């Protein structure tokens, strides 16, 4: 059985690469959601005028990895207290958002966000939006598996953005979730 989850937390390259580390995740697709332009391009979304967020759609086996585990990873690899930004990426297209596929996901995400606020682990309140996923638009092919495409045969990362922003998130997942990561 395959289930789907969709999250936005900054640049989709960062989120995509992090989720690919998890056992039970069969695919991660970068794309756009939440806007009002049909089948937008990367350039259109980057303008900040379409209403879309850069997101990833995750297909996973719920018998291997639970939705709650995906939420934990999501909230580990981005800062859910930053409004419309993550690191150097600024604009509503980089907002923190959980796009739920059904009522159960909405409930679990809402409970998770409430628990984060109650724990007080952040100096500021969690501002992650919770929205029903209406339409997911797949990003252009050059954005799929972006982090993987930036490696040379000897394992070096050629893209500076990936070195500085993506690689640390991947390492964080490998370390914190090593019991659930591909090795």
C-alpha positions in Angstrom: 0.0 0.0 0.0 1.3 3.5 -0.9 0.2 6.7 0.8 1.0 10.3 0.0 2.1 13.3 2.0 2.9 16.8 0.8 5.0 19.4 2.6 6.6 22.8 1.9 9.4 24.2 3.9 11.6 26.4 1.8 13.4 25.3 -1.3 12.1 22.0 -2.5 15.6 20.7 -3.2 16.3 20.7 0.6 13.1 18.9 1.6 13.2 16.4 -1.3 16.8 15.3 -0.5 16.0 14.9 3.2 13.0 12.7 2.7 14.8 10.5 0.2 16.9 9.3 3.2 14.0 7.5 4.9 13.2 3.8 4.7 9.7 3.3 3.4 9.7 6.3 1.2 9.4 5.1 -2.4 9.5 8.5 -4.2 9.8 12.2 -3.5 8.6 14.6 -6.2 9.3 18.4 -6.2 6.5 20.6 -7.3 4.1 23.5 -6.6 0.9 23.7 -4.7 -1.5 26.2 -3.1 -1.6 28.8 -5.9 -4.0 30.1 -8.5 -2.1 29.7 -11.7 -2.6 26.4 -13.6 0.6 24.4 -14.2 3.0 27.2 -13.2 6.7 27.3 -14.2 9.6 27.7 -11.7 10.1 31.2 -13.0 6.4 32.1 -12.3 6.5 30.6 -8.8 9.8 32.3 -8.0 8.2 35.6 -8.8 6.0 35.2 -5.7 2.9 36.3 -7.6 1.2 32.9 -8.2 0.4 32.0 -4.6 2.1 28.6 -5.0 4.7 27.2 -2.5 7.6 25.0 -3.5 6.6 21.6 -2.1 7.4 17.9 -2.2 5.0 15.1 -2.6 6.1 12.0 -0.8 4.9 8.5 -1.6 5.5 6.1 1.2 4.6 2.8 2.7 2.7 3.5 6.0 3.6 0.0 7.2 7.2 1.0 7.2 7.1 4.8 8.0 4.2 6.5 9.7 2.8 9.9 8.7 3.9 11.1 12.2 7.5 10.1 11.4 7.3 12.2 8.2 6.0 15.1 10.3 8.9 14.7 12.7 11.4 14.8 9.8 9.7 17.8 8.2 9.8 19.8 11.4 13.4 18.8 11.9 14.8 20.0 8.5 13.2 23.5 8.4 12.4 26.3 10.8 8.6 26.4 11.2 8.7 29.8 12.9 9.9 31.8 9.9 7.2 33.5 8.0 7.7 33.2 4.2 11.4 32.3 4.3 13.9 29.6 5.0 17.5 30.7 5.2 18.4 32.7 2.1 15.1 31.9 0.3 12.5 34.7 0.9 8.9 34.9 -0.3 5.6 33.3 0.2 6.7 30.5 -2.2 9.1 29.3 0.6 6.4 29.3 3.3 6.1 26.5 5.8 3.0 24.4 4.9 1.5 21.0 5.5 -0.8 20.1 2.7 -3.0 17.3 4.0 -4.5 14.7 1.7 -7.3 13.6 4.1 -8.9 14.4 7.4 -6.6 12.0 9.4 -3.5 13.8 8.1 -5.1 17.2 9.0 -5.7 16.0 12.6 -2.3 14.5 13.0 -0.5 17.6 11.6 -2.7 19.9 13.8 -1.9 17.9 16.9 1.8 17.8 16.0 1.9 21.6 15.6 0.0 22.2 18.8 2.5 19.9 20.6 5.5 21.8 19.2 4.1 25.0 20.5 3.3 23.5 23.9 6.8 22.1 24.2 8.3 25.5 23.8 11.2 24.2 21.8 11.2 27.4 19.6 11.6 31.0 20.7 8.8 32.0 18.4 5.4 30.3 17.7 5.1 27.8 14.9 3.5 29.5 11.9 3.3 26.5 9.6 0.1 26.6 7.5 -2.2 23.7 7.4 -4.1 23.4 4.1 -6.0 20.8 2.1 -4.0 19.8 -1.0 -6.1 20.7 -4.0 -3.7 20.4 -6.9 0.0 19.4 -7.1 1.9 20.5 -10.1 5.1 18.6 -10.8 8.1 20.9 -11.2 10.3 20.8 -14.3 12.6 17.8 -14.7 15.7 19.7 -13.9 14.4 20.2 -10.3 13.7 16.5 -9.7 16.5 14.7 -7.8 18.4 18.0 -7.8 20.8 17.2 -4.9 21.7 13.8 -6.4 22.4 15.4 -9.8 24.9 17.8 -8.1 27.4 15.0 -7.2 30.5 14.1 -9.1 31.5 10.5 -9.6 33.8 10.8 -6.6 31.0 12.1 -4.4 31.8 15.8 -4.3 29.0 18.2 -4.5 29.3 20.7 -7.3 26.5 23.2 -6.5 27.3 25.7 -3.7 23.7 26.0 -2.6 23.6 22.2 -2.2 26.8 22.3 -0.2 25.7 25.0 2.1 22.0 24.3 2.5 20.9 20.9 1.3 23.8 18.7 2.5 23.5 19.7 6.2 19.8 18.8 6.2 20.6 15.4 4.7 23.3 14.8 7.3 20.9 15.9 10.0 18.3 13.3 8.9 21.0 10.6 8.6 22.1 11.3 12.1 18.9 12.0 13.9 16.8 9.3 12.1 19.6 6.7 11.5 17.2 4.0 12.8 14.8 4.9 10.0 17.2 5.9 7.2 18.6 4.0 4.3 22.2 3.1 5.0 
